[in-house]
Amino acid sequence: MDDTNTPDTPPEAPQNDPDAALRGQLADAVAGEASFEGWTRAALAAAGRRLDLPAGEADRLFPGGPIQILTYLSQRADLRTIEDMDKEGVATLKIRDRIKSAVRIRLERHSGEREAVRRALSLLSLPFNAGLALKLLYKTVDAMWYAAGDTSTDFNFYSKRATLAGVYSSTLLYWLNDRTPGAEATWSFLDRRIDDVMKIEKLKAQLRSWTGGQRRTAARR
């Protein structure tokens, strides 16, 4: 995690959609039902009834069913995380504080109810959803780095995202089981994870410096 930091464009925003408001309401209603029903067609139908939608309207708005809704909510959360990070000037902070803020904003404000998240992870962990799970995780960490001000284009671009994926994923799993007031145990865990990453990056930099010096010494012989 060095301080050379964002892709030229943010994650893709939805195109103009006349059903955008209703689609968002339905997705939120399904997320509420998912805490009890899981991410199922039954939850989608129950959410449609709660909103008094005409028969078939819920399926029209999300023909792909629960997986499409999960994808929609994840991408919306990415955009909202970017907006919040921008409003709070996160890109001006030190690099460790940018990452800490990004993960905390995402979990505190845009992840949803813990039980719904737990059930979503269970669905995404199924073998036939593995590709989508990785895609959504990549988009999330890419959004965080974008909002954090990352401008890297070389190998660092990918290594940063891989590192943040590990930090975010482990913190998310810890958060799911955290019952401390204000999830303070989660934020302490996040601090430790970032400390570990920063130590590794410092060690890598020292090794690069040492091996570079060794090569230069050998070349002069």
N, C-alpha and C positions, 0 to 999 in steps of 0.2 A: 504494500500500500504506500506508494510514494505520493508526493504532492503534485505530480504532473497530471493535472486533471483535465470531456463529454462528447459523446457523439455529436455530429452537427445538427441533428434533429432529435426532438423528444420522441418517446414511444408514440406510436400511431394513435391518434384520437379518432373516435367514431365519426363517420360521415353524417351529414344532416339527416335526421331521422324523424319523420312526423310522429312516430310512436315512441320517441325517446323517453318522455316523461312516464308514460304508462309502462314501458318496458322496465324502467328503473324501479317503479313501484312494485311491479310483479316480481322482479328479481329479489327485492328486499323481503317481500312477503314469503317467497319460497325459502329464503335463508332462515326466516323465522320458523317456518314449518319444519325445516330440515333438522332442527335441534331435537325434534320428536320423531319425525317420519323418516329421517335420512334424506339424502339427495335422490329422490325417486319421482316417478310420474304421479304417485299419490300425493306427494308434497306439492307438486305443480298444480294438480287439480284442486287441492285444498286452498292454495293461495288464490287461485282464480275465483273460487267461491267466496273467499273472504273479501275480495275486491268487487264482487258482484259482476264479474265479467260474463258476457254471453258465452254460451256453449261453444267450445272450439277456439275461443279467442286466446287463451293461454298457450295452446299448442301453436297457434299462428305466430304469436310473438316470439316463442322459443321452440321452433320445430325440432331442434336438436335435443330438446329435453334438458335434464339436469346438468349434463356435461356442458352444454352450451351456456347454461346459466352460470355455472362455476367459472367458465372462461370469461364471460361478460363481467362478473363481479371482480375477478382478479385484475382484469385490464382497467376497470374503472378505479379500483383501489390504487393501481400504479399511477394513474393520472392525478388522483387526489393527493397522493403522497408527494408527487412532484410539485403540485400547487402549494401544499403546506410548507414544504421545504423552501420553496422560493419566497413565500411570504415571510418566513422567519429568517431569511438570509443565511441559511445553513452553509452555503458555498463559501462564505467568508470565514468559517471557523477552521480550527486546526483539523487535520485529516482524520484523526481518531474521533473527534467530536462530530464531524460530518457523518461518519458511518454510524456512530451511536445514535445520533438524532434520526437518521434515516430509518434504522430498524425500529426504534422506539415509536416514531410517528406511525409507521405502518402497523405495528402490533396494537398500539393503544387506540388508534382512531379508525383504522380501515380494515381490520381483519374480521370483525363481526363477533358473534357469540362463540365462546370456546367450544361448546358442544357441536355447533354447526361446523366449525373449523375442523374439529376432530373427525367428524363423519365425512367431511370433504376429503381430508387426507387419506382416510380409509378407502374411499372410492378411487382416488387418484393413484393409490398404491397398487391397484390391481394391474396385472401384467399388460393388459390391452390398453391401459391408460398411461403407461409409463412415459411414452413419447410426449403426451400432452403435459404431464406433470413437469418434465424437464423443461419444456418450452415455456410454461408459465413461470417457473422459478427463474429461468434466464431473463425473461422479460421484466420480472420484478427487480432483480439485482441490477439489471441494465438501467432501469428507470431510476433507481437509487443513485447509481454512479452519475447518471446524466444530471440529476438535480444537485449532486454534490460538486459538480463542476469538472468532471473528468474529461480531459481532452486527449488522452492517450490513443494512439492508433497502431502501435506495434504490439509485440507479444504481451506487454503490460496490460493492454486492453482486455485480453482474455484471462490473464492470471488474476487481475483484480476482481473480475466477475466470479471466477471460480472460488477465490478466497471468500468473497462476501456471501456467496451461495452457502458455503459451509457455516459461516457465522450466523447468517439469517436462519437457516434451517435448524441448527441446533438450538438457537434461542427461541424459535417458534415452538419446538417440542418442549422445551423447559417451561415456557409460558403456559402451555396447555394444562400443565399440572400444578401451576403455582397458585397458591391460595393466600399468599401473604398480602397484607394491606398495600394497595397501590402497586401490586406486583413487584415490590422492591427486590425480592429475591431474583427475579428475572433480570432486572437492570444490573444487579451485582454480577450475575452470571455473564451478562453481555460485556460488562467491563473486563472480566477475566478473559473472555474469549478474544477480545480486541487486544488486550495486553499480550496474550500468547502470540497473536499474529504479528504484532509490532516487534516482538522479540525475534521472531523468525526472520522478518524482513531485515532487521538490523544485523542479524548474523549473516544472512545472505549477502548483504552489502559489504560486510567485513571480509567474507570469503572472496568476493569478487575483487576487492582491493588487494587482498593478499596474493591471490593467484595472478592478478595482473602484474604485481610487482615481481613475482617469481619469473613470469615470462619475460619481462623486460630485462631482468638480471641475466637470465639464460641467453637472451639475444645478444648481450654485450660481450659474452665470452667467446 
